[in-house]
């Protein structure tokens, strides 16, 4: 009887423990499942946001590709019949303003007059195009190419250095003048340092006069970037020469033209006066 009672108590205890465990596990699973479902529901707008951001990024990439394509296109060339805009502003081959035209009308005009179409200004609305012949396009491309060649290349200006004594002979000085002129013509700056001769008595301004003498051998080519000034405690003089700028070259030519005209006028006046005296 006692054994039977003990067996019932043991079974009841095991059943109670199982119910308790099931109840605890059920709560644990319920707590874990609900936040998971909520997080899944909440992640939906995040996912749509990411998809939207990706789509926006794709559009931006497309715009970047268009910009790169525009940069890679020649600055002045025939675009054919691929007119992306529906309405464009058109100039004819003589520069006359034809006003705004539909691209179909422009293509028809190109066919009728055997003309090409080039883009003039894409920064206005509507963009501006011009109808030109093939010869006109070729001539303009050659002109733009020459302008590009004439444009100075960006980059640091290199400096050449030259040092010699104030007792230099005239032949050696002429040789150095030729070397300096070659550097100047290649757009180098030339730093010249003239040292005072040893054991010699020379005028106080001789070194500065040599600098001026070197400059005078290159009229219309060079000028002082830095005028002669004492260095090394007065034992030497240093100056820097550079090539004339375009503006300085033009001013020099105008000055030379004026001086030449004045000289001719003076000679004409002298000739007229001599003729009067002879008469």
C-alpha positions as MATLAB code, in Angstrom:
seq = 'XXXXXXXXXXXXXXXXXXXXXXXXXXXXXXXXXXXXXXXXXXXXXXXXXXXXXXXXXXXXXXXXXXXXXXXXXXXXXXXXXXXXXXXXXXXXXXXXXXXXXXXXXXXXXXXXXXXXXXXXXXXXXXXXXXXXXXXXXXXXXXXXXXXXXXXXXXXXXXXXXXXXXXXXXXXXXXXXXXXXXXXXXXXXXXXXXXXXXXXXXXXXXXXXXXXXXXXXXXXXXXXXXXXXXXXXXXXXXXXXXXXXXXXXXXXXXXXXXXXXXXXXXXXXXXXXXXXXXXX';
ca = [
       0.000    0.000    0.000;
       2.816    2.373    0.886;
       4.664    1.354   -2.270;
       1.609    2.115   -4.415;
       1.184    5.535   -2.790;
       4.863    6.297   -3.329;
       4.554    5.324   -7.013;
       1.539    7.650   -7.487;
       3.369   10.533   -5.811;
       6.386    9.961   -8.094;
       4.225    9.933  -11.249;
       2.382   13.061  -10.134;
       5.669   14.829   -9.425;
       7.036   13.933  -12.899;
       3.790   15.104  -14.541;
       3.883   18.395  -12.641;
       7.506   18.973  -13.649;
       6.677   18.247  -17.308;
       3.776   20.705  -17.249;
       6.005   23.332  -15.692;
       8.706   22.771  -18.276;
       6.169   22.922  -21.137;
       4.685   26.114  -19.737;
       8.107   27.751  -19.423;
       9.162   26.678  -22.903;
       5.889   27.938  -24.341;
       6.456   31.390  -22.840;
      10.038   31.420  -24.090;
       9.020   30.431  -27.600;
       6.158   32.947  -27.592;
       8.467   35.778  -26.473;
      11.002   34.913  -29.167;
       8.479   34.424  -31.956;
       6.578   37.710  -31.576;
       9.659   40.036  -31.719;
      10.945   38.007  -34.649;
       7.646   38.528  -36.486;
       7.648   42.192  -35.583;
      11.232   42.588  -36.770;
      10.325   40.888  -40.035;
       7.382   43.250  -40.460;
       9.540   46.228  -39.585;
      12.269   45.160  -41.991;
       9.921   45.401  -44.950;
      10.039   49.228  -45.215;
      13.790   49.079  -44.643;
      14.097   46.674  -47.544;
      11.950   48.913  -49.742;
      14.095   51.853  -48.665;
      17.220   50.013  -49.701;
      15.685   49.105  -53.037;
      14.665   52.742  -53.564;
      18.160   53.927  -52.673;
      19.620   51.464  -55.138;
      17.310   52.713  -57.841;
      18.319   56.304  -57.073;
      21.981   55.333  -57.176;
      21.454   53.726  -60.564;
      19.973   56.959  -61.915;
      22.925   58.886  -60.544;
      25.301   56.420  -62.180;
      23.466   56.934  -65.468;
      23.878   60.694  -65.168;
      27.585   60.251  -64.429;
      27.927   58.048  -67.488;
      26.219   60.708  -69.613;
      28.590   63.361  -68.267;
      31.592   61.172  -69.036;
      30.227   60.560  -72.505;
      29.795   64.278  -73.092;
      33.353   64.932  -71.951;
      34.697   62.231  -74.241;
      32.872   63.646  -77.271;
      34.901   65.906  -79.588;
      34.543   69.600  -78.895;
      33.391   70.317  -82.447;
      32.091   67.510  -84.639;
      29.175   66.367  -86.766;
      26.544   64.691  -84.574;
      24.761   63.168  -87.557;
      21.026   62.723  -87.175;
      21.102   61.628  -83.533;
      19.346   64.668  -82.082;
      18.294   63.803  -78.519;
      16.206   66.944  -77.947;
      12.810   67.353  -79.580;
      13.207   71.101  -80.127;
      16.534   72.868  -80.738;
      17.701   76.373  -81.627;
      19.276   76.384  -85.096;
      21.751   78.612  -86.979;
      22.408   78.103  -90.661;
      25.809   77.813  -92.372;
      26.030   81.603  -92.757;
      25.297   82.221  -89.067;
      21.716   83.352  -89.619;
      19.284   82.580  -86.807;
      16.587   80.103  -87.911;
      14.951   80.074  -84.470;
      13.592   77.034  -82.638;
      12.903   73.999  -84.823;
      11.609   70.458  -84.303;
      14.292   67.834  -84.880;
      12.285   66.287  -87.737;
      12.339   69.643  -89.567;
      16.066   69.985  -88.933;
      16.782   66.530  -90.378;
      14.660   67.340  -93.427;
      16.597   70.591  -93.938;
      19.905   68.706  -93.610;
      18.829   66.287  -96.334;
      17.581   69.026  -98.656;
      20.725   71.194  -98.399;
      23.318   68.446  -97.786;
      24.445   69.974  -94.471;
      25.827   68.592  -91.217;
      24.745   69.482  -87.696;
      27.130   70.505  -84.898;
      26.406   71.442  -81.303;
      27.289   75.027  -80.417;
      25.962   75.519  -76.894;
      24.334   72.827  -74.771;
      24.085   75.072  -71.708;
      21.096   77.028  -72.990;
      17.463   75.982  -73.324;
      16.781   74.876  -75.967;
      20.370   73.880  -76.884;
      21.941   75.680  -79.814;
      23.066   73.861  -82.960;
      24.417   75.018  -86.304;
      24.108   73.642  -89.811;
      27.471   73.575  -91.602;
      29.062   72.047  -94.662;
      31.742   69.377  -94.304;
      34.417   71.859  -95.423;
      33.333   74.382  -92.781;
      33.530   71.742  -90.049;
      37.006   70.664  -91.177;
      38.254   74.263  -91.234;
      36.900   74.946  -87.749;
      38.466   71.746  -86.384;
      41.865   72.795  -87.767;
      41.499   76.224  -86.171;
      40.618   74.755  -82.777;
      43.533   72.329  -83.046;
      45.974   75.185  -83.674;
      44.577   77.092  -80.700;
      45.041   74.010  -78.522;
      48.662   73.668  -79.608;
      49.345   77.345  -78.927;
      47.843   77.140  -75.449;
      50.610   76.952  -72.803;
      50.867   73.577  -71.088;
      50.236   73.723  -67.336;
      53.094   72.795  -65.074;
      55.855   74.250  -62.930;
      58.381   76.551  -64.598;
      61.843   75.055  -64.359;
      64.805   77.219  -63.416;
      68.307   76.902  -64.824;
      71.246   78.227  -62.804;
      74.461   79.761  -64.105;
      77.392   81.078  -62.072;
      80.549   82.773  -63.337;
      83.085   85.414  -62.382;
      82.934   89.105  -63.213;
      86.371   88.715  -64.844;
      84.922   86.504  -67.590;
      86.241   87.165  -71.076;
      84.039   88.536  -73.837;
      84.162   85.317  -75.882;
      83.098   83.190  -72.914;
      80.371   85.720  -72.066;
      79.015   85.513  -75.633;
      78.898   81.725  -75.325;
      76.960   81.968  -72.072;
      74.594   84.513  -73.628;
      73.715   81.999  -76.359;
      73.084   79.293  -73.761;
      70.874   81.626  -71.706;
      68.864   82.610  -74.790;
      68.257   78.955  -75.677;
      66.899   78.316  -72.175;
      64.728   81.431  -72.282;
      63.233   80.428  -75.640;
      62.266   77.077  -74.075;
      60.374   79.030  -71.375;
      62.895   78.302  -68.610;
      63.753   80.841  -65.949;
      67.496   81.476  -65.703;
      69.130   82.399  -62.406;
      72.466   84.142  -62.992;
      75.009   84.625  -60.215;
      78.054   86.774  -60.966;
      80.855   86.528  -58.445;
      83.287   89.337  -57.765;
      86.707   88.617  -59.248;
      89.515   87.773  -56.823;
      92.471   90.110  -56.358;
      91.073   92.627  -58.814;
      90.038   96.223  -58.486;
      86.834   96.768  -60.412;
      84.012   99.312  -60.407;
      81.401   98.848  -57.729;
      78.550   98.235  -60.196;
      80.381   96.057  -62.712;
      78.522   92.843  -61.763;
      75.154   94.586  -62.116;
      76.233   96.017  -65.477;
      77.042   92.507  -66.725;
      73.496   91.405  -65.842;
      72.060   94.330  -67.808;
      74.435   93.587  -70.687;
      73.179   89.979  -70.854;
      69.561   91.165  -70.948;
      70.299   93.632  -73.739;
      71.442   90.772  -75.992;
      67.841   89.396  -75.979;
      65.512   92.290  -76.891;
      61.886   91.255  -77.269;
      62.623   87.835  -75.750;
      63.544   88.165  -72.066;
      63.078   90.448  -69.102;
      64.010   90.460  -65.424;
      61.924   88.233  -63.181;
      64.178   89.401  -60.352;
      66.415   92.424  -60.842;
      70.143   92.302  -59.920;
      70.717   92.373  -56.182;
      73.743   91.747  -53.920;
      74.118   88.288  -52.340;
      76.764   86.492  -50.292;
      77.494   89.613  -48.284;
      78.051   91.757  -51.367;
      80.574   89.345  -52.907;
      78.202   88.463  -55.747;
      75.155   89.727  -57.632;
      72.194   87.546  -58.585;
      69.366   88.124  -61.066;
      66.669   85.960  -62.677;
      65.602   86.221  -66.328;
      62.340   84.937  -67.797;
      60.578   84.893  -71.155;
      58.295   87.791  -72.044;
      54.569   87.194  -71.669;
      52.256   87.557  -74.669;
      51.135   90.959  -73.447;
      54.740   92.132  -73.022;
      55.665   90.824  -76.480;
      52.783   92.745  -78.078;
      53.719   95.900  -76.176;
      57.347   95.540  -77.346;
      56.263   95.148  -80.985;
      54.039   98.210  -80.743;
      56.902  100.192  -79.234;
      59.280   99.064  -81.971;
      56.707   99.942  -84.633;
      56.232  103.415  -83.157;
      59.976  104.010  -82.932;
      60.454  102.811  -86.520;
      57.700  105.135  -87.710;
      59.244  108.071  -85.852;
      62.634  107.310  -87.419;
      61.166  107.191  -90.932;
      59.301  110.448  -90.381;
      62.475  112.096  -89.141;
      64.383  110.876  -92.182;
      61.649  112.162  -94.515;
      61.730  115.563  -92.836;
      65.516  115.709  -93.169;
      65.281  114.784  -96.856;
      62.658  117.472  -97.464;
      64.789  120.087  -95.711;
      67.837  119.129  -97.765;
      65.779  119.380 -100.970;
      64.647  122.871  -99.993;
      68.226  123.949  -99.314;
      69.393  122.644 -102.693;
      66.603  124.498 -104.471;
];
